[in-house]
């Protein structure tokens, strides 16, 4: 009798474990992406994460931001979804000319979104959209 209870208990536990895994839809992020989230969004929780295409990870945080990472875990798109992004991201990741330009406009606390690739950064501020060309080092304002 004890054996049957033990087996039944084990089966219930295993089925619950499997059900959680299936419904969770959990995706393993690259370590670099996980480290980024812990460093820059320490008081937020991940509400969802998914691999939208091979090597592209989209993470939604509980307090609004949506973060996109590549297969190596480097961020490619950060959106505040109505809120601003932490200023320290600009300090740590923006090229000096871009950072200095935003600082000269006193808008480091007004960064709502940023997208980057190997050619450029595009930054959405409160009332301005900026483009930074990596090759030329030039910052330009884009019409809204």
C-alpha positions in Angstrom: 0.0 0.0 0.0 2.8 2.4 0.9 4.4 1.6 -2.5 1.3 2.5 -4.4 1.0 5.8 -2.5 4.6 6.6 -3.2 4.3 5.8 -6.9 1.0 7.8 -7.1 2.6 10.7 -5.3 5.6 10.6 -7.6 3.4 10.5 -10.7 1.3 13.5 -9.5 4.5 15.4 -8.7 6.0 14.6 -12.2 2.8 15.5 -14.0 2.7 18.9 -12.2 6.3 19.5 -13.0 5.8 18.8 -16.7 2.6 20.9 -16.8 4.4 23.8 -15.4 7.2 23.5 -17.9 4.9 23.2 -20.9 2.6 26.1 -19.9 5.5 28.3 -18.8 7.0 28.6 -22.3 10.3 29.6 -20.7 13.1 30.5 -23.0 16.7 30.5 -21.9 18.4 33.8 -22.6 22.1 34.2 -23.3 24.0 35.0 -20.2 25.0 38.4 -21.5 21.3 39.3 -21.8 20.5 38.0 -18.3 23.3 40.0 -16.9 22.1 43.2 -18.7 18.6 42.7 -17.2 19.9 42.2 -13.7 22.2 45.2 -13.9 19.9 47.8 -15.5 16.5 46.7 -14.3 17.1 45.3 -10.8 13.7 46.2 -9.4 11.8 44.8 -12.3 10.6 41.3 -13.1 10.5 39.6 -16.4 6.8 39.1 -17.3 7.6 37.2 -20.5 10.4 36.2 -22.7 10.4 34.5 -26.1 12.6 33.7 -29.0 10.7 35.4 -31.8 13.0 34.1 -34.5 16.3 32.1 -34.3 18.7 34.1 -32.1 16.3 37.0 -31.5 15.0 37.2 -27.9 12.2 39.6 -26.8 11.8 40.2 -23.0 8.9 42.2 -21.5 9.4 43.6 -18.1 6.6 44.1 -15.5 7.0 47.8 -15.3 6.8 48.4 -19.0 10.0 48.1 -20.9 10.5 45.7 -23.8 14.1 44.6 -24.5 15.3 42.8 -27.6 18.6 40.8 -27.7 20.5 39.0 -30.4 21.9 35.5 -30.2 25.0 36.6 -28.3 22.9 38.5 -25.7 23.7 42.0 -26.9 20.7 44.4 -26.8 19.5 45.6 -30.2 16.2 47.4 -29.2 15.1 48.9 -25.9 11.7 50.4 -25.6 10.3 52.1 -22.5 6.7 51.7 -23.7 5.8 55.1 -22.4 8.4 55.3 -19.7 12.0 56.3 -19.9 15.0 54.0 -19.9 17.7 54.2 -17.2 20.2 56.9 -17.9 23.1 54.6 -17.0 22.4 52.7 -20.2 23.3 55.8 -22.2 26.5 56.3 -20.2 27.6 52.7 -20.5 26.6 52.0 -24.1 26.3 55.1 -26.2 29.3 56.3 -28.2 30.8 59.5 -26.7 29.5 61.9 -29.4 25.9 60.6 -29.1 26.0 60.7 -25.3 27.6 64.2 -25.3 24.9 65.5 -27.8 22.0 64.2 -25.6 23.8 65.6 -22.5 24.2 69.0 -24.1 20.4 69.1 -24.7 19.9 68.1 -21.0 17.8 65.1 -22.1 19.6 62.1 -20.6 16.5 61.5 -18.5 14.3 61.6 -21.5 15.3 58.5 -23.5 12.2 56.5 -24.4 13.7 54.0 -26.8 16.9 53.1 -28.6 17.7 50.8 -31.4 21.2 49.9 -32.6 22.8 47.8 -35.2 26.3 47.7 -36.7 25.7 50.9 -38.6 23.7 53.3 -36.4 21.9 54.1 -33.2 18.4 55.6 -33.3 17.3 57.3 -30.1 13.8 58.4 -29.3 13.8 61.3 -26.8 10.7 63.2 -25.5 10.2 65.4 -28.6 13.1 64.4 -30.8 14.4 61.4 -32.7 18.2 61.2 -33.2 20.3 59.1 -35.5 24.0 58.4 -34.8 26.0 57.1 -37.8 28.7 54.9 -36.4 31.0 55.2 -39.4 31.0 59.0 -39.5 30.4 59.7 -35.8 27.7 62.2 -36.8 24.5 62.9 -34.8 21.5 64.2 -36.6 17.9 64.9 -35.7 15.3 63.1 -37.7 11.9 64.7 -38.3 9.2 63.1 -36.1 
